[in-house]
């Protein structure tokens, strides 16, 4: 009988501890999702950022678009544009719509970013 009472008490304590951990986890998960919802959407939409970037590099097409939330620094839309054999990287400020970076690289078609397409025929 003594062993049964000890097991019963140990089970109740264990159940209470587990319930508390589950409650704490649920409360933590709720606060994280509330924080995610509280993030403010950028003033400049993706469509507007694309339009701004295409004006910077006329005749190009957008090959990549990413939103970069930079915390304390200004958030930006990062776009990669392709025009012929050139690849352009353009950053557009998500609050003001100003172009904060524009860089052009020659596309070397071998994915090692060394400027050499490994074609010895030229």
N, CA, C and O atoms as CSV, one atom per row, in Angstrom:
chain,resi,resn,atom,element,x,y,z
A,1,UNK,N,N,0.816,-1.191,0.000
A,1,UNK,CA,C,0.000,0.000,0.000
A,1,UNK,C,C,0.864,1.260,0.000
A,1,UNK,O,O,0.540,2.232,-0.682
A,2,UNK,N,N,1.968,1.249,0.766
A,2,UNK,CA,C,2.873,2.395,0.826
A,2,UNK,C,C,3.501,2.657,-0.545
A,2,UNK,O,O,3.656,3.808,-0.954
A,3,UNK,N,N,3.861,1.580,-1.249
A,3,UNK,CA,C,4.486,1.715,-2.559
A,3,UNK,C,C,3.496,2.327,-3.541
A,3,UNK,O,O,3.884,3.161,-4.359
A,4,UNK,N,N,2.228,1.933,-3.480
A,4,UNK,CA,C,1.195,2.454,-4.369
A,4,UNK,C,C,1.013,3.947,-4.151
A,4,UNK,O,O,0.890,4.703,-5.115
A,5,UNK,N,N,0.995,4.385,-2.886
A,5,UNK,CA,C,0.839,5.814,-2.583
A,5,UNK,C,C,2.033,6.608,-3.109
A,5,UNK,O,O,1.860,7.699,-3.653
A,6,UNK,N,N,3.245,6.068,-2.951
A,6,UNK,CA,C,4.438,6.752,-3.429
A,6,UNK,C,C,4.404,6.880,-4.951
A,6,UNK,O,O,4.735,7.933,-5.497
A,7,UNK,N,N,4.003,5.804,-5.634
A,7,UNK,CA,C,3.918,5.845,-7.087
A,7,UNK,C,C,2.845,6.827,-7.540
A,7,UNK,O,O,3.024,7.551,-8.520
A,8,UNK,N,N,1.731,6.844,-6.817
A,8,UNK,CA,C,0.641,7.757,-7.160
A,8,UNK,C,C,1.080,9.206,-6.981
A,8,UNK,O,O,0.816,10.039,-7.847
A,9,UNK,N,N,1.740,9.516,-5.878
A,9,UNK,CA,C,2.229,10.872,-5.628
A,9,UNK,C,C,3.286,11.252,-6.665
A,9,UNK,O,O,3.274,12.371,-7.180
A,10,UNK,N,N,4.190,10.335,-6.971
A,10,UNK,CA,C,5.225,10.614,-7.964
A,10,UNK,C,C,4.594,10.859,-9.335
A,10,UNK,O,O,5.048,11.727,-10.081
A,11,UNK,N,N,3.566,10.111,-9.661
A,11,UNK,CA,C,2.869,10.292,-10.941
A,11,UNK,C,C,2.183,11.635,-11.022
A,11,UNK,O,O,2.224,12.285,-12.066
A,12,UNK,N,N,1.554,12.066,-9.945
A,12,UNK,CA,C,0.857,13.362,-9.922
A,12,UNK,C,C,1.870,14.499,-10.053
A,12,UNK,O,O,1.642,15.450,-10.800
A,13,UNK,N,N,2.981,14.404,-9.334
A,13,UNK,CA,C,4.017,15.435,-9.422
A,13,UNK,C,C,4.575,15.492,-10.841
A,13,UNK,O,O,4.770,16.575,-11.392
A,14,UNK,N,N,4.828,14.343,-11.423
A,14,UNK,CA,C,5.347,14.287,-12.788
A,14,UNK,C,C,4.351,14.872,-13.781
A,14,UNK,O,O,4.737,15.609,-14.688
A,15,UNK,N,N,3.083,14.552,-13.615
A,15,UNK,CA,C,2.041,15.069,-14.494
A,15,UNK,C,C,1.933,16.589,-14.358
A,15,UNK,O,O,1.770,17.289,-15.358
A,16,UNK,N,N,2.021,17.098,-13.142
A,16,UNK,CA,C,1.941,18.544,-12.920
A,16,UNK,C,C,3.132,19.246,-13.574
A,16,UNK,O,O,2.981,20.301,-14.190
A,17,UNK,N,N,4.296,18.660,-13.434
A,17,UNK,CA,C,5.486,19.261,-14.041
A,17,UNK,C,C,5.380,19.259,-15.559
A,17,UNK,O,O,5.724,20.249,-16.205
A,18,UNK,N,N,4.914,18.168,-16.129
A,18,UNK,CA,C,4.752,18.081,-17.577
A,18,UNK,C,C,3.707,19.070,-18.067
A,18,UNK,O,O,3.895,19.723,-19.093
A,19,UNK,N,N,2.617,19.179,-17.341
A,19,UNK,CA,C,1.566,20.135,-17.716
A,19,UNK,C,C,2.086,21.561,-17.688
A,19,UNK,O,O,1.758,22.362,-18.564
A,20,UNK,N,N,2.898,21.885,-16.682
A,20,UNK,CA,C,3.484,23.219,-16.597
A,20,UNK,C,C,4.416,23.495,-17.762
A,20,UNK,O,O,4.436,24.601,-18.302
A,21,UNK,N,N,5.192,22.482,-18.151
A,21,UNK,CA,C,6.100,22.652,-19.283
A,21,UNK,C,C,5.319,22.841,-20.578
A,21,UNK,O,O,5.694,23.662,-21.415
A,22,UNK,N,N,4.246,22.093,-20.745
A,22,UNK,CA,C,3.418,22.232,-21.941
A,22,UNK,C,C,2.779,23.613,-21.977
A,22,UNK,O,O,2.737,24.250,-23.030
A,23,UNK,N,N,2.286,24.078,-20.842
A,23,UNK,CA,C,1.684,25.404,-20.776
A,23,UNK,C,C,2.712,26.480,-21.115
A,23,UNK,O,O,2.419,27.403,-21.875
A,24,UNK,N,N,3.908,26.364,-20.557
A,24,UNK,CA,C,4.958,27.353,-20.828
A,24,UNK,C,C,5.339,27.354,-22.301
A,24,UNK,O,O,5.554,28.412,-22.893
A,25,UNK,N,N,5.422,26.166,-22.892
A,25,UNK,CA,C,5.758,26.070,-24.314
A,25,UNK,C,C,4.667,26.704,-25.164
A,25,UNK,O,O,4.958,27.423,-26.120
A,26,UNK,N,N,3.407,26.439,-24.816
A,26,UNK,CA,C,2.295,27.016,-25.575
A,26,UNK,C,C,2.283,28.534,-25.438
A,26,UNK,O,O,2.029,29.235,-26.417
A,27,UNK,N,N,2.548,29.047,-24.263
A,27,UNK,CA,C,2.574,30.496,-24.053
A,27,UNK,C,C,3.718,31.128,-24.840
A,27,UNK,O,O,3.557,32.206,-25.413
A,28,UNK,N,N,4.880,30.458,-24.872
A,28,UNK,CA,C,6.033,30.966,-25.611
A,28,UNK,C,C,5.738,30.977,-27.105
A,28,UNK,O,O,6.052,31.948,-27.794
A,29,UNK,N,N,5.138,29.904,-27.607
A,29,UNK,CA,C,4.813,29.820,-29.035
A,29,UNK,C,C,3.815,30.898,-29.428
A,29,UNK,O,O,3.921,31.476,-30.510
A,30,UNK,N,N,2.852,31.173,-28.565
A,30,UNK,CA,C,1.863,32.208,-28.848
A,30,UNK,C,C,2.530,33.577,-28.907
A,30,UNK,O,O,2.208,34.378,-29.784
A,31,UNK,N,N,3.451,33.859,-27.991
A,31,UNK,CA,C,4.101,35.166,-28.007
A,31,UNK,C,C,4.977,35.321,-29.242
A,31,UNK,O,O,5.081,36.423,-29.780
A,32,UNK,N,N,5.614,34.237,-29.710
A,32,UNK,CA,C,6.417,34.310,-30.928
A,32,UNK,C,C,5.552,34.591,-32.144
A,32,UNK,O,O,5.919,35.409,-32.988
A,33,UNK,N,N,4.420,33.931,-32.245
A,33,UNK,CA,C,3.565,34.150,-33.409
A,33,UNK,C,C,2.949,35.544,-33.362
A,33,UNK,O,O,2.736,36.157,-34.408
A,34,UNK,N,N,2.658,36.057,-32.165
A,34,UNK,CA,C,2.157,37.426,-32.054
A,34,UNK,C,C,3.217,38.419,-32.516
A,34,UNK,O,O,2.896,39.410,-33.171
A,35,UNK,N,N,4.472,38.160,-32.182
A,35,UNK,CA,C,5.559,39.048,-32.600
A,35,UNK,C,C,5.723,39.015,-34.114
A,35,UNK,O,O,5.997,40.040,-34.738
A,36,UNK,N,N,5.555,37.838,-34.697
A,36,UNK,CA,C,5.683,37.729,-36.150
A,36,UNK,C,C,4.578,38.510,-36.843
A,36,UNK,O,O,4.812,39.131,-37.879
A,37,UNK,N,N,3.384,38.483,-36.282
A,37,UNK,CA,C,2.264,39.210,-36.866
A,37,UNK,C,C,2.457,40.711,-36.691
A,37,UNK,O,O,1.989,41.499,-37.513
A,38,UNK,N,N,3.143,41.107,-35.624
A,38,UNK,CA,C,3.314,42.521,-35.319
A,38,UNK,C,C,4.313,43.208,-36.250
A,38,UNK,O,O,4.384,44.437,-36.259
A,39,UNK,N,N,5.089,42.448,-37.038
A,39,UNK,CA,C,6.027,43.072,-37.956
A,39,UNK,C,C,5.260,43.891,-38.985
A,39,UNK,O,O,4.220,43.473,-39.493
A,40,UNK,N,N,5.794,45.054,-39.272
A,40,UNK,CA,C,5.134,45.968,-40.191
A,40,UNK,C,C,5.507,45.620,-41.624
A,40,UNK,O,O,6.674,45.375,-41.929
A,41,UNK,N,N,4.517,45.600,-42.493
A,41,UNK,CA,C,4.762,45.333,-43.907
A,41,UNK,C,C,5.533,46.502,-44.516
A,41,UNK,O,O,5.363,47.644,-44.088
A,42,UNK,N,N,6.373,46.230,-45.503
A,42,UNK,CA,C,7.136,47.315,-46.126
A,42,UNK,C,C,6.215,48.289,-46.856
A,42,UNK,O,O,5.194,47.893,-47.418
A,43,UNK,N,N,6.589,49.563,-46.841
A,43,UNK,CA,C,5.794,50.584,-47.541
A,43,UNK,C,C,5.875,50.402,-49.051
A,43,UNK,O,O,4.900,50.637,-49.764
A,44,UNK,N,N,7.039,49.984,-49.533
A,44,UNK,CA,C,7.238,49.748,-50.965
A,44,UNK,C,C,6.920,48.271,-51.225
A,44,UNK,O,O,7.553,47.387,-50.647
A,45,UNK,N,N,5.953,48.009,-52.083
A,45,UNK,CA,C,5.583,46.632,-52.405
A,45,UNK,C,C,6.616,45.987,-53.312
A,45,UNK,O,O,7.466,46.666,-53.886
A,46,UNK,N,N,6.534,44.677,-53.435
A,46,UNK,CA,C,7.442,43.949,-54.327
A,46,UNK,C,C,7.257,44.423,-55.769
A,46,UNK,O,O,8.233,44.586,-56.501
A,47,UNK,N,N,6.008,44.643,-56.173
A,47,UNK,CA,C,5.737,45.092,-57.538
A,47,UNK,C,C,6.365,46.450,-57.818
A,47,UNK,O,O,6.924,46.683,-58.890
A,48,UNK,N,N,6.263,47.342,-56.836
A,48,UNK,CA,C,6.848,48.681,-57.011
A,48,UNK,C,C,8.373,48.601,-57.051
A,48,UNK,O,O,9.016,49.306,-57.829
A,49,UNK,N,N,8.953,47.735,-56.205
A,49,UNK,CA,C,10.413,47.564,-56.204
A,49,UNK,C,C,10.889,47.024,-57.547
A,49,UNK,O,O,11.937,47.428,-58.052
A,50,UNK,N,N,10.113,46.108,-58.122
A,50,UNK,CA,C,10.461,45.572,-59.442
A,50,UNK,C,C,10.431,46.687,-60.489
A,50,UNK,O,O,11.331,46.786,-61.322
A,51,UNK,N,N,9.397,47.521,-60.440
A,51,UNK,CA,C,9.299,48.635,-61.385
A,51,UNK,C,C,10.466,49.601,-61.264
A,51,UNK,O,O,10.997,50.072,-62.270
A,52,UNK,N,N,10.862,49.896,-60.033
A,52,UNK,CA,C,11.995,50.802,-59.795
A,52,UNK,C,C,13.280,50.192,-60.350
A,52,UNK,O,O,14.065,50.879,-61.003
A,53,UNK,N,N,13.496,48.902,-60.090
A,53,UNK,CA,C,14.710,48.242,-60.558
A,53,UNK,C,C,14.752,48.164,-62.085
A,53,UNK,O,O,15.810,48.341,-62.689
A,54,UNK,N,N,13.602,47.901,-62.705
A,54,UNK,CA,C,13.567,47.816,-64.171
A,54,UNK,C,C,13.835,49.170,-64.823
A,54,UNK,O,O,14.348,49.228,-65.941
A,55,UNK,N,N,13.492,50.264,-64.131
A,55,UNK,CA,C,13.838,51.593,-64.650
A,55,UNK,C,C,15.345,51.837,-64.545
A,55,UNK,O,O,15.923,52.535,-65.377
A,56,UNK,N,N,15.971,51.266,-63.531
A,56,UNK,CA,C,17.424,51.412,-63.356
A,56,UNK,C,C,18.192,50.634,-64.424
A,56,UNK,O,O,19.254,51.068,-64.872
A,57,UNK,N,N,17.653,49.485,-64.827
A,57,UNK,CA,C,18.315,48.645,-65.826
A,57,UNK,C,C,17.285,48.337,-66.917
A,57,UNK,O,O,16.697,47.255,-66.934
A,58,UNK,N,N,17.072,49.295,-67.827
A,58,UNK,CA,C,16.071,49.096,-68.884
A,58,UNK,C,C,16.409,47.898,-69.772
A,58,UNK,O,O,17.576,47.638,-70.065
A,59,UNK,N,N,15.389,47.186,-70.189
A,59,UNK,CA,C,15.577,46.044,-71.075
A,59,UNK,C,C,15.972,44.766,-70.358
A,59,UNK,O,O,16.300,43.772,-71.007
A,60,UNK,N,N,15.948,44.773,-69.042
A,60,UNK,CA,C,16.321,43.583,-68.275
A,60,UNK,C,C,15.067,42.852,-67.800
A,60,UNK,O,O,13.948,43.344,-67.949
A,61,UNK,N,N,15.277,41.677,-67.230
A,61,UNK,CA,C,14.182,40.926,-66.608
A,61,UNK,C,C,14.626,40.490,-65.222
A,61,UNK,O,O,15.816,40.290,-64.976
A,62,UNK,N,N,13.658,40.344,-64.313
A,62,UNK,CA,C,13.959,40.007,-62.925
A,62,UNK,C,C,14.144,38.501,-62.808
A,62,UNK,O,O,13.237,37.730,-63.121
A,63,UNK,N,N,15.323,38.087,-62.357
A,63,UNK,CA,C,15.592,36.665,-62.183
A,63,UNK,C,C,15.503,36.239,-60.721
A,63,UNK,O,O,15.391,35.049,-60.425
A,64,UNK,N,N,15.552,37.212,-59.805
A,64,UNK,CA,C,15.460,36.873,-58.385
A,64,UNK,C,C,14.977,38.086,-57.616
A,64,UNK,O,O,15.334,39.221,-57.933
A,65,UNK,N,N,14.151,37.832,-56.589
A,65,UNK,CA,C,13.639,38.895,-55.726
A,65,UNK,C,C,13.602,38.374,-54.304
A,65,UNK,O,O,13.025,37.319,-54.041
A,66,UNK,N,N,14.214,39.106,-53.383
A,66,UNK,CA,C,14.223,38.739,-51.970
A,66,UNK,C,C,13.954,39.969,-51.133
A,66,UNK,O,O,14.356,41.076,-51.491
A,67,UNK,N,N,13.263,39.768,-50.003
A,67,UNK,CA,C,13.082,40.843,-49.033
A,67,UNK,C,C,14.067,40.600,-47.908
A,67,UNK,O,O,14.094,39.514,-47.330
A,68,UNK,N,N,14.878,41.601,-47.591
A,68,UNK,CA,C,15.886,41.477,-46.545
A,68,UNK,C,C,15.517,42.389,-45.386
A,68,UNK,O,O,15.650,43.610,-45.468
A,69,UNK,N,N,15.046,41.766,-44.291
A,69,UNK,CA,C,14.722,42.496,-43.071
A,69,UNK,C,C,16.022,42.646,-42.296
A,69,UNK,O,O,16.526,41.671,-41.738
A,70,UNK,N,N,16.559,43.829,-42.255
A,70,UNK,CA,C,17.891,44.056,-41.684
A,70,UNK,C,C,17.872,44.552,-40.245
A,70,UNK,O,O,18.866,45.103,-39.772
A,71,UNK,N,N,16.778,44.370,-39.554
A,71,UNK,CA,C,16.717,44.742,-38.140
A,71,UNK,C,C,16.777,46.237,-37.944
A,71,UNK,O,O,15.845,46.952,-38.312
A,72,UNK,N,N,17.877,46.726,-37.360
A,72,UNK,CA,C,18.011,48.157,-37.072
A,72,UNK,C,C,18.324,48.970,-38.324
A,72,UNK,O,O,18.045,50.168,-38.364
A,73,UNK,N,N,18.896,48.340,-39.342
A,73,UNK,CA,C,19.167,49.028,-40.609
A,73,UNK,C,C,17.904,48.993,-41.471
A,73,UNK,O,O,16.967,48.244,-41.193
A,74,UNK,N,N,17.898,49.797,-42.497
A,74,UNK,CA,C,16.731,49.877,-43.376
A,74,UNK,C,C,16.511,48.558,-44.111
A,74,UNK,O,O,17.455,47.965,-44.634
A,75,UNK,N,N,15.257,48.103,-44.147
A,75,UNK,CA,C,14.898,46.905,-44.895
A,75,UNK,C,C,14.987,47.203,-46.387
A,75,UNK,O,O,14.706,48.320,-46.821
A,76,UNK,N,N,15.378,46.203,-47.167
A,76,UNK,CA,C,15.516,46.406,-48.608
A,76,UNK,C,C,14.931,45.232,-49.386
A,76,UNK,O,O,14.854,44.102,-48.903
A,77,UNK,N,N,14.529,45.545,-50.592
A,77,UNK,CA,C,14.218,44.525,-51.585
A,77,UNK,C,C,15.503,44.300,-52.365
A,77,UNK,O,O,16.075,45.245,-52.909
A,78,UNK,N,N,15.959,43.053,-52.424
A,78,UNK,CA,C,17.159,42.718,-53.189
A,78,UNK,C,C,16.705,42.056,-54.479
A,78,UNK,O,O,16.033,41.025,-54.453
A,79,UNK,N,N,17.073,42.650,-55.604
A,79,UNK,CA,C,16.670,42.127,-56.910
A,79,UNK,C,C,17.892,41.769,-57.720
A,79,UNK,O,O,18.910,42.460,-57.680
A,80,UNK,N,N,17.778,40.685,-58.453
A,80,UNK,CA,C,18.796,40.314,-59.418
A,80,UNK,C,C,18.138,40.408,-60.784
A,80,UNK,O,O,17.113,39.776,-61.043
A,81,UNK,N,N,18.743,41.209,-61.655
A,81,UNK,CA,C,18.210,41.427,-62.999
A,81,UNK,C,C,19.194,40.874,-64.018
A,81,UNK,O,O,20.404,40.881,-63.796
A,82,UNK,N,N,18.666,40.400,-65.129
A,82,UNK,CA,C,19.502,39.881,-66.198
A,82,UNK,C,C,19.227,40.664,-67.467
A,82,UNK,O,O,18.077,40.844,-67.870
A,83,UNK,N,N,20.298,41.124,-68.089
A,83,UNK,CA,C,20.198,41.842,-69.359
A,83,UNK,C,C,21.308,41.321,-70.246
A,83,UNK,O,O,22.480,41.646,-70.051
A,84,UNK,N,N,20.933,40.512,-71.224
A,84,UNK,CA,C,21.943,39.885,-72.078
A,84,UNK,C,C,22.824,38.975,-71.251
A,84,UNK,O,O,22.332,38.065,-70.584
A,85,UNK,N,N,24.135,39.216,-71.292
A,85,UNK,CA,C,25.059,38.397,-70.507
A,85,UNK,C,C,25.448,39.073,-69.196
A,85,UNK,O,O,26.318,38.579,-68.479
A,86,UNK,N,N,24.815,40.189,-68.880
A,86,UNK,CA,C,25.113,40.892,-67.631
A,86,UNK,C,C,24.082,40.564,-66.566
A,86,UNK,O,O,22.890,40.422,-66.839
A,87,UNK,N,N,24.582,40.449,-65.344
A,87,UNK,CA,C,23.714,40.268,-64.186
A,87,UNK,C,C,23.841,41.523,-63.325
A,87,UNK,O,O,24.949,41.939,-62.988
A,88,UNK,N,N,22.723,42.113,-62.977
A,88,UNK,CA,C,22.713,43.329,-62.170
A,88,UNK,C,C,22.076,43.031,-60.823
A,88,UNK,O,O,21.043,42.367,-60.743
A,89,UNK,N,N,22.703,43.529,-59.770
A,89,UNK,CA,C,22.132,43.437,-58.434
A,89,UNK,C,C,21.679,44.828,-58.035
A,89,UNK,O,O,22.461,45.778,-58.051
A,90,UNK,N,N,20.402,44.940,-57.676
A,90,UNK,CA,C,19.833,46.231,-57.305
A,90,UNK,C,C,19.133,46.062,-55.954
A,90,UNK,O,O,18.331,45.145,-55.776
A,91,UNK,N,N,19.440,46.952,-55.005
A,91,UNK,CA,C,18.749,46.990,-53.721
A,91,UNK,C,C,17.857,48.216,-53.703
A,91,UNK,O,O,18.298,49.318,-54.032
A,92,UNK,N,N,16.603,48.025,-53.318
A,92,UNK,CA,C,15.638,49.119,-53.230
A,92,UNK,C,C,15.189,49.231,-51.783
A,92,UNK,O,O,14.722,48.253,-51.199
A,93,UNK,N,N,15.329,50.426,-51.197
A,93,UNK,CA,C,14.901,50.679,-49.827
A,93,UNK,C,C,13.400,50.414,-49.724
A,93,UNK,O,O,12.613,50.973,-50.488
A,94,UNK,N,N,13.005,49.558,-48.772
A,94,UNK,CA,C,11.609,49.146,-48.646
A,94,UNK,C,C,10.720,50.236,-48.063
A,94,UNK,O,O,9.495,50.121,-48.119
A,95,UNK,N,N,11.306,51.285,-47.507
A,95,UNK,CA,C,10.512,52.382,-46.953
A,95,UNK,C,C,10.390,53.549,-47.921
A,95,UNK,O,O,9.316,54.135,-48.056
A,96,UNK,N,N,11.488,53.890,-48.595
A,96,UNK,CA,C,11.488,55.086,-49.433
A,96,UNK,C,C,11.405,54.798,-50.930
A,96,UNK,O,O,10.982,55.660,-51.699
A,97,UNK,N,N,11.800,53.605,-51.350
A,97,UNK,CA,C,11.824,53.289,-52.771
A,97,UNK,C,C,13.093,53.744,-53.472
A,97,UNK,O,O,13.189,53.638,-54.695
A,98,UNK,N,N,14.068,54.247,-52.725
A,98,UNK,CA,C,15.330,54.693,-53.323
A,98,UNK,C,C,16.234,53.499,-53.586
A,98,UNK,O,O,16.251,52.537,-52.818
A,99,UNK,N,N,16.980,53.570,-54.669
A,99,UNK,CA,C,17.956,52.535,-54.988
A,99,UNK,C,C,19.170,52.767,-54.098
A,99,UNK,O,O,19.785,53.833,-54.146
A,100,UNK,N,N,19.516,51.771,-53.286
A,100,UNK,CA,C,20.644,51.908,-52.367
A,100,UNK,C,C,21.888,51.203,-52.875
A,100,UNK,O,O,22.986,51.437,-52.372
A,101,UNK,N,N,21.720,50.331,-53.883
A,101,UNK,CA,C,22.872,49.622,-54.451
A,101,UNK,C,C,22.529,49.219,-55.874
A,101,UNK,O,O,21.420,48.768,-56.162
A,102,UNK,N,N,23.497,49.390,-56.753
A,102,UNK,CA,C,23.375,48.862,-58.104
A,102,UNK,C,C,24.753,48.389,-58.525
A,102,UNK,O,O,25.716,49.156,-58.520
A,103,UNK,N,N,24.836,47.121,-58.888
A,103,UNK,CA,C,26.120,46.536,-59.252
A,103,UNK,C,C,25.899,45.629,-60.455
A,103,UNK,O,O,24.946,44.850,-60.481
A,104,UNK,N,N,26.769,45.726,-61.443
A,104,UNK,CA,C,26.677,44.894,-62.644
A,104,UNK,C,C,27.846,43.918,-62.674
A,104,UNK,O,O,28.987,44.295,-62.409
A,105,UNK,N,N,27.555,42.668,-62.999
A,105,UNK,CA,C,28.575,41.630,-63.152
A,105,UNK,C,C,28.376,40.960,-64.498
A,105,UNK,O,O,27.247,40.789,-64.956
A,106,UNK,N,N,29.467,40.587,-65.121
A,106,UNK,CA,C,29.395,39.831,-66.372
A,106,UNK,C,C,29.018,38.397,-66.035
A,106,UNK,O,O,29.594,37.810,-65.119
A,107,UNK,N,N,28.080,37.831,-66.744
A,107,UNK,CA,C,27.661,36.452,-66.532
A,107,UNK,C,C,28.663,35.536,-67.222
A,107,UNK,O,O,28.832,35.612,-68.439
A,108,UNK,N,N,29.346,34.650,-66.441
A,108,UNK,CA,C,30.356,33.789,-67.042
A,108,UNK,C,C,29.855,32.362,-67.284
A,108,UNK,O,O,30.626,31.520,-67.745
A,109,UNK,N,N,28.610,32.075,-66.991
A,109,UNK,CA,C,27.932,30.813,-67.309
A,109,UNK,C,C,28.551,29.547,-66.733
A,109,UNK,O,O,28.188,28.459,-67.180
A,110,UNK,N,N,29.461,29.620,-65.771
A,110,UNK,CA,C,29.982,28.377,-65.197
A,110,UNK,C,C,29.812,28.324,-63.680
A,110,UNK,O,O,30.357,27.429,-63.034
A,111,UNK,N,N,29.072,29.260,-63.106
A,111,UNK,CA,C,28.662,29.265,-61.700
A,111,UNK,C,C,29.800,29.326,-60.686
A,111,UNK,O,O,29.587,28.978,-59.525
A,112,UNK,N,N,31.017,29.761,-61.083
A,112,UNK,CA,C,32.068,29.910,-60.082
A,112,UNK,C,C,32.449,31.373,-59.854
A,112,UNK,O,O,33.368,31.664,-59.089
A,113,UNK,N,N,31.746,32.289,-60.513
A,113,UNK,CA,C,31.906,33.731,-60.302
A,113,UNK,C,C,33.332,34.229,-60.499
A,113,UNK,O,O,33.744,35.178,-59.832
A,114,UNK,N,N,34.101,33.611,-61.405
A,114,UNK,CA,C,35.464,34.073,-61.628
A,114,UNK,C,C,35.618,34.875,-62.912
A,114,UNK,O,O,36.722,35.316,-63.230
A,115,UNK,N,N,34.523,35.075,-63.664
A,115,UNK,CA,C,34.591,35.837,-64.894
A,115,UNK,C,C,35.076,35.038,-66.090
A,115,UNK,O,O,35.166,35.580,-67.192
A,116,UNK,N,N,35.387,33.769,-65.902
A,116,UNK,CA,C,35.865,32.907,-66.976
A,116,UNK,C,C,34.836,31.812,-67.217
A,116,UNK,O,O,34.487,31.066,-66.302
A,117,UNK,N,N,34.351,31.719,-68.456
A,117,UNK,CA,C,33.322,30.726,-68.738
A,117,UNK,C,C,33.897,29.352,-69.058
A,117,UNK,O,O,33.152,28.457,-69.456
A,118,UNK,N,N,35.187,29.166,-68.895
A,118,UNK,CA,C,35.893,27.903,-69.143
A,118,UNK,C,C,35.769,27.420,-70.584
A,118,UNK,O,O,35.932,26.230,-70.856
A,119,UNK,N,N,35.486,28.326,-71.498
A,119,UNK,CA,C,35.397,27.995,-72.906
A,119,UNK,C,C,36.693,28.437,-73.559
A,119,UNK,O,O,36.920,29.637,-73.714
A,120,UNK,N,N,37.550,27.503,-73.946
A,120,UNK,CA,C,38.858,27.833,-74.513
A,120,UNK,C,C,38.803,28.102,-76.016
A,120,UNK,O,O,39.845,28.283,-76.646
A,121,UNK,N,N,37.601,28.129,-76.600
A,121,UNK,CA,C,37.465,28.352,-78.022
A,121,UNK,C,C,37.664,29.804,-78.436
A,121,UNK,O,O,37.847,30.061,-79.626
A,122,UNK,N,N,37.639,30.764,-77.518
A,122,UNK,CA,C,37.757,32.161,-77.918
A,122,UNK,C,C,39.175,32.557,-78.026
A,122,UNK,O,O,39.472,33.706,-78.354
